[in-house]
Amino acid sequence: MATAQLGSLKNVMLVLGYKRKSTEGTQEQKEIQSCLSIWDLNLPHEVQNLEKHIEVRTELADKMRKTSVE
C-alpha cells in the first residue's frame, strides 16, 4: 500500500495484491496473478455526504406527502 498523486487525483491509495494459482493438471507449474487497486482517500467523506443528502431528501419527500394540496 502506498499513497500517491496521479495527475488530477491528489489523494489516492495504491494497493497491489497477488496470489499464486496452480495451473490445471499439474501442481508444479504455478502462475502469479496480480491486481492493482486505486482508492480515492476522500471516498469515506463523499459516502458520508451522500448518506446525509439521502436522509434530507427522504425527510423532504415525507413532508411533501403529508402536506395537502389545496
C-alpha positions in Angstrom: 0.0 0.0 0.0 1.2 3.5 -0.8 -0.3 7.0 -1.1 0.3 8.8 -4.4 -0.6 11.6 -6.6 -1.9 10.6 -10.1 -2.5 13.5 -12.4 -5.5 15.4 -11.0 -6.1 12.7 -8.3 -4.1 14.1 -5.4 -5.1 11.8 -2.6 -5.2 8.2 -3.7 -4.1 4.9 -2.1 -2.5 2.3 -4.3 -2.9 -1.3 -3.3 -1.0 -4.1 -5.1 -2.0 -7.6 -4.4 -1.1 -11.0 -5.9 -1.8 -14.7 -5.5 -0.3 -17.9 -6.7 -2.5 -20.1 -8.8 -1.8 -23.6 -9.8 -2.4 -24.3 -13.5 -4.8 -27.1 -14.4 -3.3 -30.6 -14.3 0.0 -30.1 -12.5 0.9 -28.9 -9.1 4.5 -27.9 -10.1 3.5 -25.2 -12.5 2.2 -22.1 -10.8 1.3 -18.7 -12.2 1.2 -15.4 -10.3 -1.9 -13.2 -10.8 -1.7 -9.6 -9.7 -4.2 -6.8 -9.2 -3.7 -3.0 -8.7 -6.5 -1.2 -6.9 -6.7 2.6 -6.8 -8.7 4.1 -4.0 -9.7 7.7 -3.5 -8.9 8.7 0.1 -11.8 11.2 0.1 -14.3 8.4 -0.6 -15.4 7.9 3.1 -16.3 11.6 3.2 -18.2 11.5 0.0 -20.2 8.5 1.2 -20.9 10.3 4.4 -22.1 13.4 2.5 -24.3 11.2 0.2 -25.9 9.4 3.1 -26.8 12.8 4.7 -28.1 14.0 1.3 -30.3 10.9 1.1 -31.6 11.5 4.6 -32.6 15.1 3.8 -34.3 14.1 0.6 -36.3 11.4 2.4 -37.4 13.9 5.1 -38.4 16.4 2.4 -40.4 13.7 0.5 -42.2 12.7 3.7 -43.1 16.3 4.4 -44.4 16.8 0.9 -46.6 13.7 1.2 -48.1 15.0 4.4 -48.9 18.4 3.2 -52.3 18.7 1.4 -52.6 20.4 -1.9 -55.4 22.9 -1.9 
